[in-house]
């Protein structure tokens, strides 16, 4: 699913064995951006509604921001990270 090969950014080599696998990289990125997205959308809600803000409305904005930003960044990591190229997923992500 990685777009790096399509855009010519990839040479098709395996990454180092001590690098983070794609699933862990996506999980950590999504977790970090969940907090940032929730906070950013909460601030945008406060700016948009001003004194008419209510707690359910601000929580709804924060939840939507957390979900949208975290899923968006996880998708970008999946598409453009060298760890998420098919040869690296086959080599390092399927260890059990």
C-alpha positions as CSV (number, residue, x, y, z in Angstrom):
1,X,0.0,0.0,0.0
2,X,3.0,2.3,0.3
3,X,3.1,5.0,-2.3
4,X,6.9,5.5,-2.1
5,X,7.6,3.2,-4.9
6,X,5.0,4.8,-7.2
7,X,6.5,8.2,-6.6
8,X,10.1,7.0,-7.0
9,X,11.2,7.5,-3.4
10,X,11.9,3.8,-2.8
11,X,14.8,1.6,-4.0
12,X,13.1,-1.6,-2.8
13,X,15.8,-2.4,-0.1
14,X,15.0,-3.8,3.3
15,X,15.3,-1.4,6.3
16,X,17.6,-2.1,9.2
17,X,16.4,-4.9,11.5
18,X,16.4,-2.7,14.6
19,X,14.0,-0.1,13.1
20,X,10.3,0.1,14.2
21,X,7.9,-2.1,12.3
22,X,5.1,-0.5,10.4
23,X,2.3,-1.5,12.8
24,X,4.1,0.0,15.9
25,X,5.0,3.1,14.0
26,X,1.4,3.6,12.9
27,X,0.1,2.9,16.4
28,X,2.5,5.4,18.1
29,X,1.8,8.1,15.5
30,X,-1.9,7.7,15.8
31,X,-1.7,7.8,19.6
32,X,0.3,11.0,19.7
33,X,-1.9,12.7,17.1
34,X,-5.1,11.7,19.0
35,X,-4.1,14.0,21.8
36,X,-3.0,16.8,19.5
37,X,-6.1,16.5,17.3
38,X,-8.4,16.6,20.2
39,X,-6.7,19.6,21.7
40,X,-6.6,21.5,18.4
41,X,-10.3,20.9,17.6
42,X,-11.3,21.8,21.2
43,X,-9.5,25.1,20.7
44,X,-11.1,25.6,17.3
45,X,-14.5,25.0,18.9
46,X,-13.8,27.5,21.6
47,X,-12.8,30.1,18.9
48,X,-15.8,29.3,16.7
49,X,-18.6,29.4,19.4
50,X,-17.1,31.8,21.9
51,X,-19.3,32.4,24.9
52,X,-22.1,30.1,23.5
53,X,-19.9,27.0,24.1
54,X,-21.3,24.0,25.9
55,X,-19.5,21.1,27.4
56,X,-21.2,18.4,25.1
57,X,-20.4,20.5,22.0
58,X,-16.8,21.0,22.9
59,X,-16.4,17.3,23.8
60,X,-18.0,16.3,20.4
61,X,-15.5,18.6,18.6
62,X,-12.6,17.2,20.5
63,X,-13.6,13.6,19.8
64,X,-14.1,14.3,16.1
65,X,-10.7,16.0,16.0
66,X,-9.0,13.2,17.7
67,X,-10.5,10.6,15.4
68,X,-10.0,12.5,12.2
69,X,-6.4,13.6,12.9
70,X,-5.2,10.3,14.3
71,X,-6.6,8.3,11.4
72,X,-5.4,10.7,8.9
73,X,-1.8,10.7,10.2
74,X,-1.9,6.9,10.5
75,X,-2.9,6.7,6.9
76,X,-0.1,9.0,5.8
77,X,2.4,7.0,7.8
78,X,1.1,3.8,6.1
79,X,1.4,5.4,2.6
80,X,4.7,7.2,2.9
81,X,6.9,5.5,5.6
82,X,9.7,3.3,4.4
83,X,8.9,0.9,7.2
84,X,5.5,0.3,5.5
85,X,6.8,-0.8,2.1
86,X,5.7,-4.3,1.2
87,X,9.1,-5.9,1.6
88,X,9.6,-4.5,5.1
89,X,6.1,-5.5,6.2
90,X,6.8,-9.1,5.0
91,X,10.2,-9.2,6.7
92,X,9.5,-7.5,10.0
93,X,5.8,-7.1,10.8
94,X,4.8,-10.7,10.8
95,X,7.0,-11.9,13.6
96,X,5.1,-14.1,16.1
